[in-house]
Amino acid sequence: MSKVWFVGAGPGDPELITLKAQKLIAQADAILYAGSLVSSAATQWAKPSCVIQDSKGMTLEEITDWLILHAVEAATVIRLQTGDPGLYGALVEMVQPLDKAGIAVGVVPGVTSAMASAAAAVETLTLPEVTQTVIFSRVEGRTPMPEGESLTELGQHHCTLCLYLSITLLKKVREDLLAAGWQDESAIVVVYKASWPNEQQIIHGTLATIKEQCKQAGINSQAMIIISPALGARQWTELKKSKLYDAQFSHRFRKAIKTQE
């Protein structure tokens, strides 16, 4: 029976693709990859007979028509997407026509750029008693944001914010976060093409400086913006340590060590 797999290719480095994704690529009969964001290197495991096509010039309808056409003729068809298919990947929009056509669908998750960016910058997204919440979002542009999800509203939580698809809107990022109570001195990290070999760039700045820094670096696409009260914690002289590894904290694998009073 034919099946269309929506596979997350990860953030860019082919070595960050999952083993399951790699195995599916190796057995695929047809692969449609998002060439504007996914490196062609992600298809390197495909067999010689596999039909491989770049979708960067296609509309949504052309993409789904291609998937349906090849699913009729082949057993394993892959839609290879950047990062994780469930994050800004138009997943449901592509799945619905396949459901109507009676074609089986599967999804393989991938490493999203927020994680790859934090790793590249050696930053943590959570830190005990600083922030325990991470929000994945974007700044309103041509696509409106749902009620209650403006950056000003989300920013009022003062937790970690990972902003996708927003690098050209850094002026608005600053305005919205200042309105939410952040300061111009608040730390911010922008990572361009996180994990892409020989292309990754990491820019450390503040709300006040990051727009000009990115302009000087020529960064205007494919970048992750991270704003967090935990940024720079690597250099802090004092940290609240995790209770999980505290010698005086019991859990099911270890009993607490009692200290003498």
C-alpha positions in Angstrom: 0.0 0.0 0.0 1.3 3.5 -0.9 2.1 5.9 1.9 3.1 9.6 1.9 5.5 10.5 4.7 6.0 14.0 5.9 9.6 14.0 7.1 11.4 16.6 9.1 14.9 17.1 7.7 16.0 19.1 10.7 17.6 22.5 10.8 20.2 22.1 8.0 23.0 19.8 9.0 22.3 16.4 7.3 23.8 14.7 10.3 20.9 16.1 12.4 18.3 14.2 10.5 16.8 11.3 12.5 17.7 7.6 11.8 14.1 6.9 11.0 14.1 9.7 8.4 17.3 8.5 6.9 15.9 4.9 6.5 12.8 6.2 4.9 14.8 8.3 2.4 16.8 5.2 1.6 13.7 3.2 0.6 11.7 6.1 -0.9 10.5 5.8 -4.5 9.8 9.6 -4.8 11.0 12.6 -2.7 9.7 16.1 -3.0 12.0 18.4 -0.9 11.6 22.0 0.1 14.7 23.3 -1.7 14.5 26.8 -0.5 15.1 25.6 3.1 16.3 22.0 2.9 19.8 21.2 1.7 19.8 18.7 -1.2 22.4 16.9 0.9 19.4 15.5 2.9 18.6 13.4 -0.1 22.0 11.7 -0.3 20.7 8.4 1.0 18.1 8.0 -1.8 18.5 5.1 -4.2 19.4 5.8 -7.8 15.9 5.0 -9.1 14.2 7.5 -6.7 12.5 10.4 -8.3 13.7 13.6 -6.6 12.2 17.0 -7.2 12.7 20.5 -5.6 9.4 22.2 -4.7 10.6 25.7 -4.1 8.7 27.0 -7.2 5.5 25.1 -6.5 2.2 26.3 -5.1 0.4 24.3 -2.4 -1.9 22.7 -5.0 1.0 21.7 -7.2 2.8 20.1 -4.2 -0.3 18.0 -3.2 -1.0 17.0 -6.8 2.6 15.8 -7.1 2.4 13.8 -3.9 -0.9 12.2 -5.0 0.4 11.4 -8.5 3.5 9.7 -7.2 1.6 7.9 -4.4 -0.6 6.2 -7.1 2.6 4.9 -8.8 4.9 4.3 -5.9 4.9 2.6 -2.5 6.9 5.2 -0.5 6.6 8.9 -1.2 8.3 11.6 1.0 7.6 15.2 1.5 10.9 16.4 2.9 10.5 19.5 5.0 12.8 21.8 7.0 12.9 21.4 10.8 9.8 19.6 12.1 6.7 19.2 9.9 4.4 20.3 12.6 5.9 23.7 13.1 5.2 26.3 10.3 5.1 23.4 7.8 1.6 23.7 6.3 1.2 20.1 7.4 -2.6 19.9 7.7 -3.0 21.9 4.5 -1.1 19.2 2.6 -2.6 16.2 4.5 -6.3 17.1 3.8 -6.1 16.5 0.0 -4.3 13.2 0.7 -7.0 12.1 3.1 -9.6 12.9 0.5 -7.7 10.9 -2.0 -7.6 7.9 0.4 -3.8 8.0 0.6 -2.2 6.9 3.9 -0.1 9.5 5.7 2.7 9.3 8.2 4.8 12.0 10.0 8.5 11.8 11.1 9.4 14.6 13.5 12.6 16.6 13.1 14.9 18.8 15.0 13.5 22.4 14.9 15.7 25.4 14.4 15.0 26.7 17.9 16.8 23.8 19.4 19.6 23.9 16.9 20.1 27.6 17.5 20.3 27.3 21.2 22.8 24.5 20.8 24.9 26.5 18.3 25.1 29.4 20.8 25.6 27.1 23.8 22.5 28.6 25.5 19.9 27.0 27.6 16.2 27.7 27.0 15.2 26.9 30.6 17.0 27.6 33.9 15.8 26.9 37.4 14.1 29.8 39.1 14.8 32.0 36.0 12.4 30.6 33.3 10.7 27.2 32.9 8.7 28.1 29.9 9.5 28.3 26.2 7.2 29.9 23.7 7.6 29.2 19.9 6.0 32.0 18.0 6.4 34.6 15.2 5.8 38.3 14.8 2.7 39.3 12.9 3.4 40.1 9.3 1.3 39.2 6.2 -0.2 36.4 8.2 -2.2 37.8 11.2 -1.8 36.4 14.7 -4.7 34.8 16.5 -6.3 36.9 19.3 -4.2 36.8 22.5 -1.0 35.8 20.7 0.6 39.1 19.8 4.2 39.4 20.8 3.4 42.1 23.3 0.9 39.7 25.0 3.3 36.7 24.9 6.2 38.9 26.0 4.5 39.7 29.2 5.3 36.2 30.5 9.0 37.2 30.5 10.0 33.6 29.6 12.0 32.3 26.7 10.7 33.4 23.3 11.9 31.6 20.1 10.7 33.6 17.1 10.4 32.1 13.7 9.9 33.9 10.4 10.5 37.3 11.9 14.1 38.4 11.1 12.9 41.2 8.9 10.7 42.5 11.7 13.3 43.2 14.3 12.0 46.8 14.7 8.6 45.5 15.7 10.2 42.8 17.9 11.9 45.6 19.9 8.7 47.8 20.0 6.5 45.0 21.1 8.8 43.6 23.8 9.5 47.1 25.2 5.7 47.5 25.5 5.7 44.1 27.3 8.1 45.4 29.9 11.5 44.2 28.6 14.4 46.5 28.5 16.6 47.8 25.7 19.5 46.0 27.4 17.7 42.7 27.3 19.9 40.0 25.7 19.0 38.5 22.3 20.6 36.0 20.1 20.0 35.6 16.4 21.3 32.5 14.6 21.4 32.4 10.8 21.1 28.9 9.2 21.6 27.1 12.5 23.8 24.0 12.0 24.3 24.5 8.3 28.0 23.6 7.6 30.1 26.7 6.7 27.0 29.0 6.6 25.9 29.3 10.3 26.2 32.8 11.9 25.6 33.7 15.5 24.9 37.3 16.5 24.7 38.2 20.2 23.2 41.6 21.0 20.4 43.4 22.8 17.0 44.6 21.8 18.5 48.0 21.1 21.4 46.8 18.9 20.3 43.6 17.2 18.6 45.1 14.2 21.7 47.1 13.1 24.0 44.1 13.9 21.9 41.8 11.6 21.9 44.5 8.9 25.7 44.8 9.1 25.9 40.9 8.8 23.5 40.8 5.9 21.1 38.5 7.7 17.6 38.9 6.4 16.2 35.3 6.1 16.5 31.8 7.6 17.2 33.1 11.1 16.0 32.2 14.6 15.5 34.9 17.2 15.9 33.9 20.8 15.0 36.3 23.7 15.3 34.9 27.2 16.2 35.9 30.7 18.5 32.8 30.7 20.7 34.1 27.9 24.3 34.4 28.9 23.9 32.2 32.0 27.1 30.4 31.1 29.0 33.5 32.3 27.0 34.0 35.5 28.9 33.5 38.8 25.8 32.3 40.7 23.2 29.8 39.5 20.2 28.1 41.1 21.1 24.4 40.6 18.6 21.8 39.5 17.1 19.8 42.3 17.3 16.6 40.1 21.0 16.3 40.8 21.1 17.8 44.3 22.6 15.3 46.8 19.9 16.2 49.3 17.0 15.6 46.8 15.5 12.1 46.7 14.0 10.5 43.6 13.2 6.9 42.5 16.8 6.2 41.4 18.7 7.8 44.4 18.1 8.5 48.0 19.0 11.9 49.5 22.2 12.2 51.4 21.4 13.5 54.8 23.7 16.3 56.0 24.8 16.7 59.6 23.2 19.6 61.4 
